[in-house]
């Protein structure tokens, strides 16, 4: 029988994408794990795999087609196997349009880069257990054995609703109504606000800009936040950086001030673990590692935050190498989903742009973001006398549901000590 292959939702925020390239043609036989297409999302280009065998019956969307809506039929597969996309449509029906949980939903079709691209579980007799990627992830998180769950999806596939039923929970309710979900303040056109038509050029919003606008609006409106600002003397940091780079020159590695900031943030979070946390309706999540997201500006507009995982365990050379690679692939939109989704703390550095100080909007589900300004010579008082030092201003924006003023102050104190005396990062 023919099975429809749908345009996958490769990230929680994806509504449409570009079918950049097909790796198969009509008549080709595919096996589980074969790459069948490349999809461009608002943040990355990702490969999509088949999760079962079959024969490509027809390609319904040409390569290079833009603005293909999620769940649109893009191809048909014939054979006894099936791909993940049809089941994902069932999962999407039971997903609320916006929830309080972190934006980590599994993609609708399994991407080679996505964490959900794990092999399908097998039962005791070796038969595969068919389940959507989201159902597998939820089952793993809940400690459920998929082979004990009766699937209600197409051809008996286990879907999200089945996992929720197995956990004794009713399926998530759909949003009450479009009216209830609408913002209190309706957006007005520029003409309604007094700017005459024809007096400006309008640049349409791309997917990344739409995503940033929505997420930042949600965060600024819904997260009770406050800033804490301190000044740091960084002459010792700059001297240490020069020595470190002299040592690493033979390896072709160059450590930046931002790399040192990331390392200091990671170590400070281990010393003040209360700041390495996230809010959820079920409680405060205390993270095991300091996964530091660094803000990277994309040419032509937009922002993405690739993540240095477990940064507290890594040396400066490794952090510098990873940061350089992640930033380059972020600008080329070649990041894998797990490389920019999640994180436990963000760093946004605008010092290289000459910005003295600023406060960032919290990047949910993280509870804190550190805004780093430019280092510049400023007058300071030392031992009762006026002196000149290189000073850098940083601002910590905190989610007050998780990090109160005292916790934020303790984190900044630990961070300041390491920035002003870098040797304390390793003791």
C-alpha positions as CSV (number, residue, x, y, z in Angstrom):
1,X,0.0,0.0,0.0
2,X,1.1,3.6,-0.6
3,X,2.2,5.6,2.4
4,X,2.3,9.4,2.4
5,X,5.6,11.0,3.3
6,X,4.9,14.4,4.9
7,X,7.0,17.5,5.3
8,X,8.6,17.0,8.7
9,X,8.6,19.4,11.6
10,X,12.4,19.4,12.2
11,X,12.2,21.9,15.1
12,X,9.5,22.8,17.5
13,X,9.1,26.3,15.9
14,X,9.1,25.2,12.3
15,X,5.9,25.9,10.3
16,X,7.3,25.7,6.8
17,X,10.6,25.0,5.1
18,X,12.4,24.6,1.9
19,X,12.8,21.1,0.3
20,X,16.4,21.8,-0.7
21,X,17.3,18.5,-2.3
22,X,16.1,15.0,-2.9
23,X,18.6,12.1,-2.5
24,X,16.2,9.6,-4.1
25,X,14.1,9.4,-7.2
26,X,10.9,7.5,-8.1
27,X,11.5,3.8,-8.3
28,X,14.4,3.8,-5.8
29,X,14.3,1.3,-3.0
30,X,15.1,2.8,0.5
31,X,16.1,1.1,3.7
32,X,15.8,2.3,7.2
33,X,18.4,5.0,7.9
34,X,18.8,6.0,4.2
35,X,18.9,9.8,3.7
36,X,16.0,10.7,1.4
37,X,16.1,14.5,1.4
38,X,17.6,17.7,2.7
39,X,15.2,20.3,4.4
40,X,16.1,23.9,5.1
41,X,14.4,25.2,8.3
42,X,14.6,28.7,9.8
43,X,17.8,27.8,11.6
44,X,19.6,24.9,9.8
45,X,19.7,22.5,6.8
46,X,19.1,19.0,7.9
47,X,19.1,15.5,6.3
48,X,15.9,13.5,6.7
49,X,16.1,9.7,6.9
50,X,13.6,6.9,6.2
51,X,12.9,4.8,9.2
52,X,11.6,1.8,7.2
53,X,12.1,0.1,3.9
54,X,10.0,0.6,0.7
55,X,10.0,1.8,-2.8
56,X,9.7,5.5,-3.7
57,X,6.4,5.6,-5.6
58,X,6.4,9.4,-6.5
59,X,8.1,12.7,-5.5
60,X,5.3,15.2,-5.2
61,X,7.4,18.3,-4.4
62,X,10.3,19.4,-6.5
63,X,13.7,20.1,-5.1
64,X,14.2,23.8,-4.3
65,X,10.6,24.4,-3.5
66,X,10.2,27.0,-0.8
67,X,7.5,27.6,1.8
68,X,6.4,24.0,2.0
69,X,4.0,23.7,4.9
70,X,4.7,21.2,7.7
71,X,2.6,18.0,7.1
72,X,2.2,18.7,3.4
73,X,2.5,15.5,1.3
74,X,5.9,15.6,-0.4
75,X,6.3,12.0,-1.6
76,X,4.7,8.5,-1.6
77,X,6.3,5.3,-0.5
78,X,5.0,1.8,-1.4
79,X,5.9,-1.4,0.4
80,X,5.3,-3.0,3.7
81,X,7.6,-0.5,5.6
82,X,6.6,3.1,6.5
83,X,8.3,6.3,7.4
84,X,7.9,8.4,10.5
85,X,6.0,11.3,9.0
86,X,2.4,9.9,9.0
87,X,2.6,9.1,12.7
88,X,4.0,12.5,13.4
89,X,0.8,14.0,12.1
90,X,-1.1,12.1,14.8
91,X,1.3,13.4,17.4
92,X,0.9,16.9,16.1
93,X,-2.8,16.7,16.6
94,X,-2.4,16.0,20.3
95,X,0.3,18.7,20.8
96,X,-0.8,22.0,22.3
97,X,0.2,25.0,20.2
98,X,2.2,26.4,23.1
99,X,3.2,24.7,26.3
100,X,5.3,25.6,29.3
101,X,7.8,22.8,28.7
102,X,11.2,23.5,27.0
103,X,11.2,23.7,23.2
104,X,12.7,20.3,22.7
105,X,9.9,18.4,20.8
106,X,11.1,15.7,18.5
107,X,11.0,16.3,14.7
108,X,8.1,14.9,12.7
109,X,10.4,13.0,10.4
110,X,13.7,11.6,11.7
111,X,16.6,13.9,10.8
112,X,20.1,12.4,10.8
113,X,21.1,15.2,13.1
114,X,18.2,15.0,15.5
115,X,18.4,13.2,18.9
116,X,15.2,11.3,18.0
117,X,17.0,9.4,15.3
118,X,17.6,6.4,17.5
119,X,16.8,2.9,16.2
120,X,13.3,1.7,16.7
121,X,13.0,-0.6,19.7
122,X,12.6,-4.3,19.1
123,X,10.5,-6.7,21.0
124,X,11.8,-9.8,22.7
125,X,11.2,-11.9,19.5
126,X,13.2,-9.4,17.4
127,X,10.2,-7.7,15.7
128,X,10.5,-3.9,15.5
129,X,8.1,-1.9,17.7
130,X,6.7,0.9,15.5
131,X,6.6,4.2,17.3
132,X,6.8,7.9,16.3
133,X,10.0,9.7,17.3
134,X,8.1,11.8,19.8
135,X,6.5,8.7,21.4
136,X,9.9,7.1,21.7
137,X,11.4,10.1,23.4
138,X,8.4,10.4,25.8
139,X,8.5,6.7,26.6
140,X,12.2,6.9,27.4
141,X,11.7,9.9,29.7
142,X,8.9,8.1,31.5
143,X,10.7,4.8,31.8
144,X,8.1,3.0,29.8
145,X,8.7,-0.2,27.7
146,X,7.3,0.5,24.2
147,X,6.7,-3.2,23.5
148,X,4.1,-3.3,26.3
149,X,2.1,-0.4,24.8
150,X,-0.7,-1.0,22.3
151,X,-0.4,1.6,19.5
152,X,-3.4,3.5,18.2
153,X,-1.7,5.2,15.3
154,X,-1.6,4.1,11.6
155,X,-0.8,0.4,11.3
156,X,-0.6,0.1,15.1
157,X,2.2,2.7,15.5
158,X,2.6,4.0,19.1
159,X,2.0,7.7,19.2
160,X,2.1,10.4,21.9
161,X,-1.5,9.8,23.1
162,X,-0.6,6.1,23.8
163,X,2.3,7.2,26.0
164,X,0.2,9.6,27.9
165,X,-2.5,6.9,28.4
166,X,0.1,4.5,29.6
167,X,1.3,7.1,32.1
168,X,-2.3,7.5,33.4
169,X,-2.6,11.0,31.9
170,X,-5.3,12.3,29.6
171,X,-4.1,13.5,26.2
172,X,-3.1,17.1,26.2
173,X,-6.0,19.4,25.6
174,X,-6.1,21.5,22.5
175,X,-6.0,25.2,22.9
176,X,-9.3,26.6,24.1
177,X,-9.8,28.8,21.1
178,X,-7.9,31.1,18.8
179,X,-9.5,34.0,20.5
180,X,-8.3,32.9,24.0
181,X,-4.8,32.5,22.7
182,X,-4.6,35.9,21.0
183,X,-2.5,38.6,22.6
184,X,-4.2,41.3,24.5
185,X,-2.7,44.0,22.3
186,X,-3.5,43.5,18.6
187,X,-0.7,44.6,16.2
188,X,-1.5,47.6,14.1
189,X,-0.2,48.3,10.6
190,X,2.2,51.1,10.1
191,X,-0.5,53.1,8.3
192,X,-2.7,52.8,11.4
193,X,0.1,54.2,13.4
194,X,0.5,57.2,11.2
195,X,3.2,56.2,8.7
196,X,2.0,56.8,5.2
197,X,1.9,54.0,2.6
198,X,4.7,54.2,0.1
199,X,7.1,56.0,2.4
200,X,9.0,52.8,3.2
201,X,10.2,49.5,1.7
202,X,8.9,46.3,3.4
203,X,11.3,43.4,3.8
204,X,9.2,40.2,4.5
205,X,10.0,38.3,7.6
206,X,11.9,35.0,7.1
207,X,11.4,32.0,9.3
208,X,14.2,32.9,11.7
209,X,12.9,36.5,12.2
210,X,9.4,35.2,12.9
211,X,10.7,32.7,15.4
212,X,12.9,35.3,17.2
213,X,9.9,37.7,17.3
214,X,7.6,35.1,18.8
215,X,10.0,33.6,21.4
216,X,11.4,37.0,22.6
217,X,7.9,38.4,22.9
218,X,6.8,35.3,24.9
219,X,9.9,35.5,27.1
220,X,9.8,39.2,27.9
221,X,6.0,39.1,28.6
222,X,5.8,35.8,30.5
223,X,9.1,35.5,32.5
224,X,9.4,37.8,35.6
225,X,13.0,39.0,35.0
226,X,15.4,41.4,36.5
227,X,19.0,42.6,35.8
228,X,22.1,42.6,38.0
229,X,25.1,44.6,36.7
230,X,28.8,44.7,37.8
231,X,32.1,46.0,36.6
232,X,35.1,43.7,36.2
233,X,38.8,44.6,35.9
234,X,40.2,42.4,33.1
235,X,43.9,43.4,32.8
236,X,44.8,40.1,34.5
237,X,42.5,38.2,32.1
238,X,44.1,39.9,29.0
239,X,47.6,39.0,30.3
240,X,46.6,35.4,30.9
241,X,45.0,35.2,27.4
242,X,48.3,36.4,25.8
243,X,50.3,33.7,27.6
244,X,47.7,31.0,26.8
245,X,47.7,31.9,23.1
246,X,51.5,31.9,23.0
247,X,51.4,28.3,24.4
248,X,48.7,27.2,21.9
249,X,50.2,28.9,18.9
250,X,51.9,25.8,17.7
251,X,48.6,24.0,17.7
252,X,46.9,26.7,15.6
253,X,44.4,27.5,18.4
254,X,43.6,31.0,19.5
255,X,41.6,31.6,22.7
256,X,39.3,34.7,22.7
257,X,38.0,36.7,25.7
258,X,34.6,35.1,25.0
259,X,36.1,31.6,25.4
260,X,37.5,32.7,28.8
261,X,34.1,34.1,29.7
262,X,32.4,30.8,28.8
263,X,34.8,28.8,30.9
264,X,34.4,31.2,33.9
265,X,30.6,31.0,33.6
266,X,30.7,27.2,33.5
267,X,32.9,26.9,36.6
268,X,30.8,29.6,38.4
269,X,27.7,27.6,37.7
270,X,29.2,24.5,39.3
271,X,30.1,26.6,42.4
272,X,26.7,28.2,42.5
273,X,24.5,25.4,41.2
274,X,21.3,27.2,42.1
275,X,21.9,29.5,39.1
276,X,22.2,26.5,36.7
277,X,18.5,25.7,36.8
278,X,15.2,26.0,34.8
279,X,11.6,26.6,35.8
280,X,8.9,24.1,35.0
281,X,5.4,23.7,36.3
282,X,6.4,20.6,38.1
283,X,9.4,22.1,39.9
284,X,12.8,23.6,39.5
285,X,15.2,21.6,37.3
286,X,18.7,21.5,38.6
287,X,21.0,20.8,35.7
288,X,23.9,18.3,36.0
289,X,26.2,20.1,33.6
290,X,26.8,23.7,32.5
291,X,25.7,23.7,28.9
292,X,26.6,27.2,27.7
293,X,24.7,28.7,24.8
294,X,26.5,31.5,23.0
295,X,24.6,34.1,20.9
296,X,25.8,34.2,17.3
297,X,24.5,36.8,14.8
298,X,23.6,35.6,11.4
299,X,24.4,37.6,8.3
300,X,21.3,39.3,7.0
301,X,19.7,39.3,10.4
302,X,18.8,36.8,13.0
303,X,20.3,35.1,16.0
304,X,21.1,31.5,17.0
305,X,22.6,30.1,20.1
306,X,24.9,27.1,19.6
307,X,25.8,25.3,22.8
308,X,29.1,24.2,24.4
309,X,28.0,21.1,26.2
310,X,29.4,20.4,29.7
311,X,31.7,23.4,29.4
312,X,32.9,22.9,33.0
313,X,34.6,19.7,32.0
314,X,36.5,21.2,29.0
315,X,39.8,23.1,28.7
316,X,40.2,26.5,27.0
317,X,41.7,25.0,23.9
318,X,38.7,22.7,23.4
319,X,36.2,25.4,24.2
320,X,37.9,27.7,21.7
321,X,37.9,25.1,19.0
322,X,34.3,24.1,19.5
323,X,33.1,27.7,19.7
324,X,34.8,28.6,16.4
325,X,33.4,25.6,14.6
326,X,29.9,26.1,16.0
327,X,29.9,29.8,15.1
328,X,31.0,29.1,11.5
329,X,28.3,26.4,11.0
330,X,25.7,28.5,12.7
331,X,26.3,31.3,10.1
332,X,26.1,28.7,7.3
333,X,22.9,27.3,8.9
334,X,24.5,23.8,9.1
335,X,24.0,23.2,12.9
336,X,22.3,20.0,14.0
337,X,19.2,20.4,16.2
338,X,20.9,19.2,19.4
339,X,23.7,21.8,18.8
340,X,21.3,24.7,19.3
341,X,18.3,23.4,21.2
342,X,18.4,23.5,25.0
343,X,21.3,24.7,27.0
344,X,21.3,25.7,30.7
345,X,22.7,29.3,30.5
346,X,23.4,31.9,27.7
347,X,26.2,34.3,27.1
348,X,25.7,37.3,24.7
349,X,28.9,39.3,24.0
350,X,28.6,42.6,22.2
351,X,32.0,43.9,23.4
352,X,33.6,43.4,20.0
353,X,30.9,45.8,18.6
354,X,31.9,48.5,21.1
355,X,28.8,48.2,23.2
356,X,29.6,49.2,26.8
357,X,26.7,47.6,28.6
358,X,23.3,46.1,27.8
359,X,20.7,43.6,29.2
360,X,19.5,40.6,27.2
361,X,16.1,38.9,27.1
362,X,16.1,35.4,28.7
363,X,16.4,32.5,26.4
364,X,13.9,30.0,27.7
365,X,14.0,27.4,29.2
366,X,17.2,28.8,30.7
367,X,16.9,31.0,33.8
368,X,19.9,33.3,33.2
369,X,21.7,35.1,30.4
370,X,24.9,37.1,30.8
371,X,25.4,40.2,28.6
372,X,29.1,41.1,28.1
373,X,30.1,44.6,27.2
374,X,33.4,46.0,25.8
375,X,36.5,46.2,27.9
376,X,37.9,49.8,28.0
377,X,40.3,51.9,30.0
378,X,38.5,53.5,32.9
379,X,39.5,55.4,36.1
380,X,39.4,53.2,39.2
381,X,40.4,53.7,42.8
382,X,43.1,51.4,44.1
383,X,44.5,51.6,47.6
384,X,43.0,55.1,48.0
385,X,44.6,56.4,44.8
386,X,43.2,57.0,41.4
387,X,44.5,54.6,38.7
388,X,43.6,53.3,35.2
389,X,42.3,49.8,34.6
390,X,40.7,47.9,31.7
391,X,37.1,47.5,32.9
392,X,34.3,45.4,31.4
393,X,30.6,45.7,32.4
394,X,28.4,42.6,32.5
395,X,24.7,42.3,33.2
396,X,23.0,39.1,34.4
397,X,19.3,38.9,33.5
398,X,17.6,36.4,35.9
399,X,14.3,34.6,35.9
400,X,13.0,35.5,39.3
401,X,11.0,32.3,39.6
402,X,14.3,30.4,39.7
403,X,17.1,32.8,40.5
404,X,16.5,35.5,43.1
405,X,18.8,38.4,43.8
406,X,20.9,36.6,46.4
407,X,21.6,33.7,44.1
408,X,22.4,36.0,41.2
409,X,24.8,38.0,43.4
410,X,26.6,34.9,44.5
411,X,27.0,33.7,40.9
412,X,28.4,37.1,39.8
413,X,30.8,37.1,42.8
414,X,32.1,33.7,41.8
415,X,32.3,34.8,38.1
416,X,34.1,38.1,39.0
417,X,36.7,36.3,41.1
418,X,37.7,34.1,38.1
419,X,37.7,36.8,35.5
420,X,39.9,39.1,37.6
421,X,42.2,36.2,38.6
422,X,42.0,33.5,35.9
423,X,44.1,31.0,37.9
424,X,41.1,30.6,40.2
425,X,39.3,28.8,37.3
426,X,41.5,25.8,37.8
427,X,41.6,25.6,41.6
